[in-house]
Amino acid sequence: MKQYKVIIYSCLFMLVLGACTKLEEKFESELEQTSAIPVNDLLRSAYNSLQSPFMDQSRLWAAQEHTTDEVIGPTRGPDWDDNGVWRVLHSHAWTAEHTFLRETFRELLQAEYAATNVLQFNPSAQQAAEARFIRALTMFVVADGWNQVPFRDDLQDLKKTPRVMTGTEAVDFVISELNAIMSALPDGPANVANKDGARVLLMKCYLNKGTFANRQNPTYPAADMNQVITLADQIIASNKYTLADNVFDNFAPDNDARSTENIFTLYNKDGDRGGNVRSRWFLGLHYNQKPSGWNGFTTLSDFYNKFGATDQRRGGSYPGMTDVGGVRTGFLVGQQFNEKGEALKDRKGNPLAFTPEVKLKETGPNLEITGIRVMKYPIDYTGGDQADNDYVIFRYADVLLMRAEALLRTGSAGPALTIVNTIRAKRGATPLLSLDLQTLLDERGRELYWEGWRRQDLIRFGKFLEPWQEKPTDDPKYLIFPIPAEQLAVNPNLTQNEGY
């Protein structure tokens, strides 16, 4: 019974991660009494702790996508108002009281704690390596978003306030951790922390290291870019990955078997390490589509217009989806149909034809149909709320594009162009004649849209503060999110980010 108390207290403690309370004293006393902790259960809990912050539509995905030119969450009359939480993300007007940013920060710290907790109970070398990978991933994400990462060196003294690493210090720590655990990580599969997943995270560390040091004027030292290239070459040389014939196979209900690109994913099935991947189709589908959706988020016409007519990534019919529910992959624009090819209507009986035009606050007779919807994940029609699609964190196309970026930033535009055109050829897009940073940023958008990397990319390429549809030029303070007030209250080592 004591081992279950430990797990319960662990979960409760994460709610007050930085605080000094009676709960901590009780938690610590239970630890001292317990001798047989199921490490596999604790490790599973650490993996589970990633589900909500990464997969829920209101957490990290919203922070990384709604703040960019890829996603907009329009208020449709009374629908999707939610006190303006979606509108302020897109228009860059959030404050330190933003509910979803607060909860994202809290849940990421919970995941960091859950991973660290595994290390207290004599895990095997591989179990410890997996836990340290999970912790490294969450610390990288927190450093990227908030530039301050609370960190506990020792869980034995829970009354000690966590110290705080700044972005640069945190990314250096993540790099050292990943190098230390590399040999103990397994080679796969993708839904377990693995060596190539660690290499991809290292690539992102080196690629963004200069950004973390100075988000307004980042630098890209050749030594860091060469690390990116070297790590990419190691992944490529493994011959384990190829670009998928159909890019949407990487996100399908059976992507654990079908994908040839996925490197690290979050397992999602039967309540075992399951999450909310179904939100990726529910959030955009109209009420009268199959399945009935929430009629919410869309992309913007300027972003959609970056795609050529032959580009496979624009989407199309998909077996097991279009023939079952009529829904296509990619971008849904214009008249929508059911599986029989019959034209659908909105709730007022008008043609259900999604328009490219969309505003932050929709009014009038057409508010149900404004905005191009996005189906990156093919629908699992058999899984219900527990869809079988594994949630993609890292995949091979991103490795190739990061390698191209590192080459371009070190003066090797020719080889970088070759990489990009290899991807474009696989996706049915016409080849590019030249490559510069803006073109590469556009290509990252075309390949990785709605996968949770756009904010980081826009900051790294110096575009995050520029105006786009429904967003004006804005203040540099928005390059970093505010520290939630509740976290400042329990951890005096945290300080509010400038401007908030």
Secondary structure, DSSP 8 states (H G I E B T S, - for coil): -HHHHHHHHHHHHHTTTT---HHHHHHHHHHHH-----HHHHHHHHHHTTHHHHHSTTTHHHHHHTTSSS-B--EETTBT-GGGHHHHHHTT---TT-HHHHHHHHHHHHHHHHHHHHTTS---HHHHHHHHHHHHHHHHHHHHHHSEEEE-S-TT-TTS--EEEEHHHHHHHHHHHHHHHGGGS-S--TTS--HHHHHHHHHHHHHHHHHHH-SSS----HHHHHHHHHHHHHHHHTT-----SSGGGGGSTTHHHH-SSEEEEE--BTTBS---TTHHHHTTS-TTSSS------BB-HHHHTTS-TT-GGG----TTTHHHH---SEEE-EE-B-TTS-B-B-TTSSB-EEBS---SEE-STTTTTBSBEEE-S---SSSTTS----EEEEEHHHHHHHHHHHHHHTT-HHHHHHHHHHHHHHTT----S---HHHHHHHHHHHHTTSS-HHHHHHHTT-TTS-BTTB----GGGGS----HHHHHH-TT----TT-
